[in-house]
Amino acid sequence: MNLHEYQGKSILKEFGVVVPESIIIENSENAVAAATEISEKTGTNTWAVKAQIHAGGRGKGGGVKIAKSLEEVKEYADAILGMTLITPQTGEKGKLVRKVLIEQGVYYPGESEPAEYYMSVLLNRETGRNIIMYSPQGGMSIEEVAEETPELIFKEEVDPKVGLQGYQCRKVAFNLGLSGNAFKAMTKFVVSLYRAYEGCDASLFEINPVLKTTDDKIYAADAKVTLDDNALYRHKHYAEMRDITEEDPTEVEASEVDLNYVKLDGNVGCMVNGAGLAMATMDIIKLSGGEPANFLDVGGTADAERVEKGFRIILKDQNVKAILLNIFGGIVRCDKVAQGVVAAYQNIGNIEVPIIVRLQGTNSQEAKKIIDDSGLKVESVILLKEAAAKVTEVLAN
């Protein structure tokens, strides 16, 4: 589950990470009051006005502005709230900005620019260990840094048996070129950041930039946080942070009926039971000359109701030219799925795209007979290569 910057920073603050003072607003009329309150707390006379969407590169799209007066705070909040923000991560459609973060300015006017670093905590899937990845080249895309100056990417791998060690935190501060109070502040920052990552069962914490101000304070100036969906049952208060307005509406609908659905950009819809079979089915579609339009796993309880819901969700995608249903009957009986296909076809009505059905496993022969005898425009196949051939045939027509 992705979080907004302000939500990620609230978690960081819980675990002792230093973040700038900020207030979230949904109405530009509240912008000046928010900025005034922050100024009274911190003494700042500059503020950052930041669009809150689930995408990076907001500054490049005009979604982040530095205001040097209350008038500018109001002006920027007016401009950003309600805009469709387009960044390299949103695609051409962009995202509607519904919330803006008014934040304490940590770039002190009249002084030299603060140093910017990159830092993230994530899982190294090859070793099964968490790593802290960091660079003295913060404030820019880490992909660009890795490509242009890979020697400036550092990693600290954490042994789960002993946890993050003090020497590793000091090594991070040393590799970032820090000394004195900034060195001490950075070691505390790393400890708190890692504690936050583990404490909320995150799959990613990315801070870009981590700021060192001219008076040697260390701030998390930004926060990209992704929580592990499978652990949200342990963190009900974090689960409440989910913003479905930032998610694809069809994916939200699927999740509400416990279907694992991810929308893609292709032309062949696929419905399967099991993630491994889903990946194989997507490969079949690719090899047949098509492109998968979605990833839809109906799970081990692919009864008539779930099959119908799956069809309805897939058919909402106007790009779908065919549907491939590929079910392996282990726990689930193929004849029950076949009955679900027939019922779904009849209940939905006016299904214009061809449907190719492959049912293998328990009661597969009975399932094929149900499909063949239904009189519906549903193609029944047995082998994977037959399914691929049918997809090719359908797309050719």
C-alpha positions as CSV (number, residue, x, y, z in Angstrom):
1,M,0.0,0.0,0.0
2,N,1.4,3.3,-1.1
3,L,1.3,6.3,1.2
4,H,1.3,10.1,0.6
5,E,4.4,12.0,1.7
6,Y,2.6,13.5,4.7
7,Q,1.4,10.1,5.9
8,G,4.9,8.6,5.5
9,K,6.4,11.5,7.5
10,S,3.9,11.0,10.3
11,I,5.2,7.4,10.6
12,L,8.8,8.6,10.5
13,K,8.0,11.1,13.3
14,E,6.5,8.3,15.4
15,F,9.9,6.6,15.4
16,G,12.0,9.6,16.1
17,V,13.0,10.7,12.6
18,V,13.3,14.5,12.3
19,V,10.9,15.9,9.8
20,P,9.9,19.5,9.0
21,E,6.8,20.9,10.6
22,S,3.8,20.6,8.2
23,I,0.1,20.8,7.9
24,I,-2.1,19.1,5.3
25,I,-4.9,21.1,3.6
26,E,-7.6,20.3,1.1
27,N,-8.8,23.8,0.7
28,S,-6.6,26.7,-0.4
29,E,-8.5,29.0,2.0
30,N,-6.7,27.2,4.8
31,A,-3.2,27.7,3.3
32,V,-2.3,31.0,5.0
33,A,-3.6,29.9,8.4
34,A,-1.5,26.7,8.1
35,A,1.6,28.6,7.1
36,T,1.2,31.1,10.0
37,E,0.8,28.3,12.5
38,I,4.0,26.6,11.2
39,S,5.9,30.0,11.3
40,E,4.8,30.5,15.0
41,K,6.2,27.0,15.9
42,T,9.5,27.2,14.0
43,G,10.2,30.9,13.2
44,T,10.5,30.1,9.5
45,N,9.5,32.7,6.9
46,T,9.7,30.3,4.0
47,W,7.4,27.4,3.2
48,A,7.2,24.5,0.8
49,V,3.9,24.0,-0.9
50,K,3.7,20.4,-2.1
51,A,1.1,18.4,-4.1
52,Q,0.2,15.1,-2.5
53,I,-0.1,12.3,-5.1
54,H,1.2,8.8,-5.3
55,A,4.0,9.6,-7.8
56,G,7.5,11.0,-7.8
57,G,8.9,13.8,-9.8
58,R,6.3,16.3,-8.5
59,G,8.7,19.2,-8.6
60,K,9.4,18.7,-12.3
61,G,5.7,18.9,-13.0
62,G,5.1,22.1,-11.0
63,G,3.7,20.3,-8.0
64,V,6.3,21.7,-5.5
65,K,6.9,25.4,-4.9
66,I,8.9,27.4,-2.3
67,A,6.9,30.3,-1.0
68,K,8.7,33.3,0.5
69,S,5.6,35.1,1.7
70,L,2.1,34.3,2.9
71,E,0.8,35.7,-0.3
72,E,2.9,33.3,-2.3
73,V,1.7,30.4,-0.1
74,K,-1.9,31.2,-1.0
75,E,-1.0,31.7,-4.7
76,Y,0.8,28.4,-5.0
77,A,-1.9,26.5,-3.0
78,D,-4.5,27.9,-5.3
79,A,-2.6,26.8,-8.4
80,I,-1.7,23.3,-7.2
81,L,-4.9,22.2,-5.6
82,G,-7.2,20.8,-8.3
83,M,-4.5,20.7,-10.9
84,T,-3.9,17.6,-13.0
85,L,-0.2,16.9,-12.2
86,I,1.8,15.1,-14.9
87,T,5.2,13.7,-13.9
88,P,7.4,10.9,-15.4
89,Q,5.6,8.5,-13.0
90,T,2.0,9.4,-13.7
91,G,1.9,8.9,-17.4
92,E,0.2,11.2,-19.8
93,K,-3.1,11.3,-18.0
94,G,-1.5,12.7,-14.8
95,K,-3.2,12.7,-11.4
96,L,-5.6,15.1,-9.8
97,V,-4.2,16.9,-6.8
98,R,-6.7,16.8,-3.9
99,K,-4.4,17.6,-1.0
100,V,-1.5,20.0,-0.5
101,L,1.2,19.9,2.2
102,I,2.2,23.2,3.7
103,E,5.7,22.6,5.2
104,Q,8.4,24.4,7.1
105,G,11.1,25.8,4.9
106,V,14.4,24.2,5.8
107,Y,16.4,26.1,3.1
108,Y,17.6,29.0,5.2
109,P,17.6,32.3,3.2
110,G,20.8,34.2,2.9
111,E,22.9,31.1,3.6
112,S,24.5,28.4,1.5
113,E,22.4,25.7,0.1
114,P,22.0,22.6,2.4
115,A,23.5,19.3,1.4
116,E,21.2,16.7,-0.1
117,Y,21.6,13.0,0.3
118,Y,19.6,9.9,-0.9
119,M,18.6,7.1,1.5
120,S,16.3,4.2,1.3
121,V,15.6,1.0,3.2
122,L,14.3,-2.1,1.3
123,L,14.5,-5.8,1.0
124,N,17.3,-7.4,-1.0
125,R,15.4,-10.3,-2.5
126,E,18.5,-12.1,-3.6
127,T,19.9,-12.4,-0.1
128,G,16.7,-12.2,1.9
129,R,18.1,-9.3,4.0
130,N,17.2,-5.7,4.4
131,I,19.6,-3.1,3.0
132,I,20.2,0.6,3.5
133,M,21.0,2.1,0.1
134,Y,22.4,5.7,0.2
135,S,24.3,8.2,-1.8
136,P,25.8,11.7,-1.4
137,Q,24.0,12.6,-4.6
138,G,20.5,13.3,-3.3
139,G,17.7,15.4,-4.8
140,M,17.9,13.6,-8.2
141,S,16.7,10.2,-9.5
142,I,18.7,7.4,-8.0
143,E,18.5,5.6,-11.4
144,E,20.4,8.5,-12.9
145,V,23.1,8.3,-10.2
146,A,23.4,4.6,-10.6
147,E,23.9,5.0,-14.3
148,E,26.2,8.0,-14.4
149,T,28.2,7.6,-11.1
150,P,27.7,4.1,-9.8
151,E,30.6,4.5,-7.4
152,L,28.4,7.0,-5.4
153,I,25.9,4.3,-4.5
154,F,26.6,2.7,-1.2
155,K,24.8,-0.2,0.6
156,E,24.7,-1.6,4.1
157,E,23.2,-5.0,4.4
158,V,21.6,-5.9,7.7
159,D,22.0,-9.4,9.2
160,P,18.6,-10.3,10.6
161,K,20.2,-12.3,13.4
162,V,21.9,-9.2,15.0
163,G,20.0,-6.3,13.5
164,L,21.4,-2.9,12.4
165,Q,24.7,-2.3,14.1
166,G,26.2,1.0,15.4
167,Y,29.3,0.7,13.2
168,Q,27.0,0.5,10.1
169,C,25.3,3.7,11.0
170,R,28.7,5.4,11.5
171,K,29.9,4.0,8.2
172,V,26.8,5.6,6.5
173,A,27.7,9.0,8.0
174,F,31.3,8.6,7.1
175,N,30.6,7.7,3.5
176,L,28.4,10.8,3.2
177,G,31.4,12.9,4.2
178,L,29.9,14.1,7.5
179,S,31.7,15.1,10.7
180,G,31.0,16.7,14.1
181,N,27.4,17.3,15.0
182,A,26.2,16.4,11.5
183,F,27.9,13.0,11.9
184,K,26.1,12.3,15.2
185,A,22.8,13.5,13.8
186,M,23.1,11.3,10.8
187,T,23.8,8.1,12.8
188,K,20.7,8.8,14.9
189,F,18.7,9.4,11.7
190,V,19.8,6.0,10.3
191,V,18.8,4.2,13.5
192,S,15.4,5.8,13.6
193,L,14.7,5.3,9.9
194,Y,15.5,1.6,10.1
195,R,13.4,1.3,13.2
196,A,10.5,2.9,11.4
197,Y,11.0,0.5,8.4
198,E,10.8,-2.6,10.6
199,G,8.2,-1.2,13.0
200,C,5.5,-0.6,10.4
201,D,6.3,-3.7,8.2
202,A,7.2,-1.5,5.2
203,S,8.5,-2.8,1.9
204,L,10.1,0.5,1.1
205,F,11.2,3.7,2.8
206,E,12.8,6.2,0.4
207,I,14.0,9.6,1.6
208,N,15.1,11.9,-1.2
209,P,16.5,14.2,-0.2
210,V,17.8,13.8,3.3
211,L,18.8,17.3,4.1
212,K,21.8,18.6,6.2
213,T,21.1,22.2,7.0
214,T,23.8,24.8,7.4
215,D,23.4,24.4,11.2
216,D,24.0,20.6,11.0
217,K,20.5,19.4,11.4
218,I,19.3,16.3,9.5
219,Y,15.8,16.3,8.1
220,A,13.7,13.9,6.1
221,A,12.7,16.4,3.5
222,D,10.6,13.9,1.5
223,A,9.2,10.5,2.1
224,K,8.1,7.7,-0.3
225,V,6.7,4.9,1.8
226,T,5.2,1.6,0.7
227,L,3.7,-0.8,3.3
228,D,3.4,-4.5,3.0
229,D,-0.3,-5.3,2.3
230,N,0.1,-8.7,3.9
231,A,1.1,-7.2,7.3
232,L,-1.7,-4.5,7.5
233,Y,-3.7,-6.8,9.8
234,R,-1.1,-5.9,12.4
235,H,-1.4,-2.2,11.8
236,K,-5.1,-1.3,11.5
237,H,-4.3,2.4,12.0
238,Y,-1.9,2.4,9.0
239,A,-4.5,0.5,6.9
240,E,-6.8,3.4,7.4
241,M,-4.3,5.6,5.6
242,R,-5.2,4.0,2.3
243,D,-6.3,6.6,-0.3
244,I,-8.4,4.8,-2.9
245,T,-8.7,7.9,-5.0
246,E,-5.1,7.4,-6.0
247,E,-5.7,3.8,-7.1
248,D,-7.2,2.5,-10.3
249,P,-11.0,2.3,-9.7
250,T,-11.2,-1.2,-11.2
251,E,-8.5,-2.5,-9.0
252,V,-10.3,-1.0,-6.0
253,E,-13.5,-2.8,-7.0
254,A,-11.7,-6.1,-7.4
255,S,-10.0,-5.8,-4.0
256,E,-13.4,-5.2,-2.4
257,V,-14.5,-8.7,-3.6
258,D,-11.2,-10.3,-2.7
259,L,-10.0,-10.7,-6.3
260,N,-6.3,-10.0,-7.1
261,Y,-6.5,-7.7,-10.1
262,V,-3.9,-5.5,-11.7
263,K,-4.7,-3.6,-14.9
264,L,-2.2,-3.7,-17.7
265,D,-2.1,-2.1,-21.2
266,G,-2.8,-5.0,-23.4
267,N,-5.8,-6.4,-25.4
268,V,-6.3,-10.0,-24.0
269,G,-8.0,-10.3,-20.6
270,C,-7.0,-13.3,-18.5
271,M,-8.6,-15.0,-15.5
272,V,-6.8,-17.7,-13.7
273,N,-6.5,-19.4,-10.2
274,G,-3.0,-19.0,-8.8
275,A,-0.2,-16.4,-9.4
276,G,2.1,-18.9,-11.1
277,L,-0.5,-19.9,-13.6
278,A,-1.3,-16.3,-14.1
279,M,2.3,-15.6,-15.1
280,A,2.3,-18.6,-17.4
281,T,-1.0,-17.5,-19.0
282,M,0.4,-14.0,-19.6
283,D,3.4,-15.7,-21.3
284,I,1.0,-17.6,-23.6
285,I,-0.7,-14.4,-24.5
286,K,2.6,-12.8,-25.4
287,L,3.8,-15.7,-27.4
288,S,0.5,-15.8,-29.4
289,G,1.0,-12.2,-30.5
290,G,-1.2,-10.5,-27.9
291,E,-0.6,-8.4,-24.9
292,P,-2.1,-9.1,-21.4
293,A,-4.8,-6.6,-20.5
294,N,-4.7,-7.6,-16.8
295,F,-3.5,-9.9,-14.1
296,L,-6.6,-11.5,-12.5
297,D,-6.3,-14.3,-9.9
298,V,-9.6,-15.6,-8.6
299,G,-7.9,-17.8,-6.1
300,G,-8.8,-21.3,-4.9
301,T,-12.5,-20.6,-4.6
302,A,-13.4,-19.9,-8.2
303,D,-17.1,-20.5,-7.9
304,A,-19.8,-19.1,-10.2
305,E,-20.1,-15.8,-8.3
306,R,-16.4,-15.1,-8.4
307,V,-16.1,-16.0,-12.0
308,E,-19.0,-13.6,-12.9
309,K,-17.4,-10.8,-10.9
310,G,-14.1,-11.5,-12.7
311,F,-15.7,-11.3,-16.1
312,R,-17.5,-8.0,-15.2
313,I,-14.2,-6.4,-14.1
314,I,-12.3,-7.5,-17.2
315,L,-15.0,-6.3,-19.5
316,K,-14.8,-2.8,-18.1
317,D,-11.5,-2.4,-20.0
318,Q,-12.5,-1.2,-23.5
319,N,-9.1,-2.4,-24.9
320,V,-10.0,-6.1,-24.3
321,K,-10.4,-8.0,-27.6
322,A,-10.6,-11.5,-26.1
323,I,-10.7,-13.2,-22.7
324,L,-8.6,-16.3,-21.8
325,L,-9.9,-18.3,-18.8
326,N,-7.2,-20.7,-17.6
327,I,-8.2,-22.7,-14.5
328,F,-6.4,-25.7,-12.9
329,G,-8.9,-27.7,-10.9
330,G,-7.1,-28.9,-7.7
331,I,-9.1,-27.6,-4.8
332,V,-11.7,-26.1,-7.1
333,R,-13.8,-28.4,-9.4
334,C,-13.7,-27.6,-13.1
335,D,-17.3,-28.4,-13.6
336,K,-18.3,-25.8,-11.0
337,V,-16.2,-23.2,-12.8
338,A,-17.8,-24.2,-16.1
339,Q,-21.2,-23.7,-14.6
340,G,-20.0,-20.3,-13.4
341,V,-18.8,-19.3,-16.9
342,V,-22.2,-20.2,-18.4
343,A,-24.1,-18.4,-15.6
344,A,-21.9,-15.3,-16.0
345,Y,-22.4,-15.3,-19.8
346,Q,-26.1,-15.5,-19.4
347,N,-26.3,-12.9,-16.5
348,I,-24.1,-10.3,-18.0
349,G,-25.5,-10.7,-21.6
350,N,-24.2,-9.0,-24.7
351,I,-20.6,-10.2,-24.3
352,E,-19.1,-9.3,-27.6
353,V,-15.5,-10.4,-27.1
354,P,-14.6,-14.0,-27.7
355,I,-14.0,-16.2,-24.6
356,I,-11.5,-19.0,-24.6
357,V,-11.7,-21.5,-21.7
358,R,-9.1,-24.0,-20.6
359,L,-10.2,-26.1,-17.6
360,Q,-7.8,-28.8,-16.5
361,G,-7.8,-31.0,-13.4
362,T,-10.7,-32.2,-11.3
363,N,-13.8,-33.0,-13.4
364,S,-12.3,-31.3,-16.5
365,Q,-14.1,-33.6,-19.0
366,E,-17.4,-32.8,-17.4
367,A,-16.5,-29.1,-17.5
368,K,-15.7,-29.3,-21.2
369,K,-19.0,-30.9,-21.9
370,I,-20.9,-28.2,-20.0
371,I,-19.1,-25.5,-22.1
372,D,-19.6,-27.3,-25.4
373,D,-23.3,-28.0,-24.8
374,S,-24.1,-24.5,-23.6
375,G,-24.6,-23.1,-27.1
376,L,-22.7,-20.0,-26.1
377,K,-19.8,-18.4,-28.0
378,V,-17.2,-19.9,-25.7
379,E,-14.3,-21.8,-27.1
380,S,-13.2,-24.8,-25.0
381,V,-9.5,-26.0,-25.3
382,I,-7.4,-28.6,-23.4
383,L,-3.8,-27.9,-24.2
384,L,-1.9,-24.7,-23.6
385,K,-0.7,-24.6,-27.2
386,E,-4.4,-24.8,-28.2
387,A,-5.2,-21.8,-26.1
388,A,-2.3,-19.9,-27.7
389,A,-3.5,-20.9,-31.1
390,K,-7.1,-19.7,-30.3
391,V,-5.8,-16.4,-29.0
392,T,-3.8,-15.9,-32.3
393,E,-6.9,-16.8,-34.3
394,V,-9.1,-14.4,-32.4
395,L,-6.7,-11.5,-32.7
396,A,-6.2,-12.1,-36.4
397,N,-9.9,-11.7,-37.0
